[in-house]
Amino acid sequence: MTAYSDQDLESMLSDLESGSFDAQPVRSATLADLSRWRFEESYLPSAFSADVLAANDRSYEQRLAATKMIVSVDEPTPTVAGILVLGLRPRDFLPGAYVQFLRVAGLEWGDPVHDEALLEGPIEDMARRIDEKLAAHNRTAVDFTSGSVEIRTSTYPMAALQQLVRNAILHRTYEGTSSPIRVYWFDDRIEIVSPGGPYGIVTSESFGEPGVVDYRNPILAEAMRVLGLVQRFGFGIQTARRELREKNHPDPEFLVEPTRVHCTVRARR
C-alpha cells in the first residue's frame, strides 16, 4: 500500500471525483451518522503513514473533507462515499447498500433454500461478511491417494469469488435503486447480480477486456484500495479468470445489460 500525504490524496480524489454520485451530499445525514472511530483508527492509518499522521494538525472535519467523506469543512454533510465507507447504518440512507446471499439446494430457481443472509454495514464489513459466508459454503475435498502429501481442493477458488463480488460492490450503481447485490449459490453454479450496467468508456462489448475500465464510484474505489479490498484497479476480472482456469473451471460468463451485470461462475469441469 502506498502512503500519501493529506495533500496528495486530496488532489488525487479531486481529480477522480468529477461530479460522481459518490461525491454527492446525503442531505438527511449528519456527522453523527459516521463512525469517528472507524475513520481515525482504521481508515486514516491505512491511508497515511504514522509519521504523516503525527505531523499533521488538521481537524477531524478537515480530514473528512480531504478524503471526500464530507462535502467540506463549511458544509460537513456526509457524502455518499462517506456513508458507504464510514456510516453507522448505511442502509438508512442508501436502501440498496447490502448483499443478499442465498444457498439454493438444487439447480433451479424455486428449489429449497438451504441458507440465506442479508449482509450489510459499511463497505469493509460487508465485504468481510460475504467472504465469510462464501468460505463457509466452499467445501474442501481432501485427496489422500494421489501422492504422499494430502491435496485439498475447494469447490471454487476463493480468490476468484472475492474478486468478482468486490468488483460488483465497487462498480454497482447506488443511485436511483433499492436493489442489493445478489449472490445466489446453486449446486452447479454461483450467480452474482449487480445493479447498474456498463459505465463511461466501458460498453457491453468491451466489458471485462484488459485495460478497459472506468469508475462510477471513484471515491469508493480509492477507499476500497486503501482498506485492502482491491489491489490493482482494472485487474479484478482478469485475476478471477486466471484463478478459475488454474482450477479447471470455465471462464465466468457475463450478461451485461443497461441496468445490471449478471455474472455466472460454473462448477469445475
Buried (B, 14 or more C-beta within 10 A) or exposed (E): EEBBBBEEBBEEBEEBBEEBBBBBBBEEBEBEBBBEEBBEEBBBEBBBBEEBBEEBEEEBBBBBBBBBBBBEBEEBBBBBBBBBBBBBBBBBBBEBBBBBBBBBEEEEEEEEEEEEBEBBBBBBEBBBBBBEBBEEBBEEEEEEEEEEEEEEEBBBBBBBBBBBBBBBBBBBBBBEBEBBBBBBBBEEBBBBBBBBBBBEEBEEEEBBEEEBBEBBBBBBBBBBBBBEBBEEBBBBBBBBBBBBEEBEBBBBEBEBEEEBBBBBBBBEE
